[in-house]
Amino acid sequence: ACGLASVRAAARRFDEVARGFNGAVLQAMLPPEVENLHRVVHSLEVLKNSLLREIAADPASAASFDSPLAAECGRYFSGVAQLEADLARYKEMAQPQQRQSSRDGDYSIPRSAQQRLERLEPRAPPPVTGGGGKPVLSAMSFR
């Protein structure tokens, strides 16, 4: 249900989760992931403030299940839940890195990831062809 109380509860969860992305968790993330995280956090922050303001101004609109405001609430709740899942995943990824780096002083690939890589079998890339069955890019075309 989209109401002031439910949005405030999700806002508390959001604030807690956003604070969780620090230190080892950020170090476990790739730079594009960190940039995306900043965009997502900013978008959810804007959505949260917008929802709180709109619900406070018109509580009846939020109670309607088919209103645009209810759809925005759904988006916000979904975004907070996804951010919580992402934080849990990145914390899990950061733990093996911390243990490994504290053991031998470097930032090598975690053992479980290394084992998965070793099990991969090399494959030849599929041929890339254009509409006529010819290779898309041929060195012969650069004469």
Buried (B, 14 or more C-beta within 10 A) or exposed (E): EBBEEBBEEBBEBBEEBBEBBEEBBEBBBEEEEEEEBEEBBEEBBEBBEEBBEBBEEEEEBBBEEEBEBBEBBEBBBEBBBEBBEBBEEBBEBBBBBBEBBEEEEEEEEBEEEEEEEEEEEEEEEEEEEEEEEEEEEEEEEEE
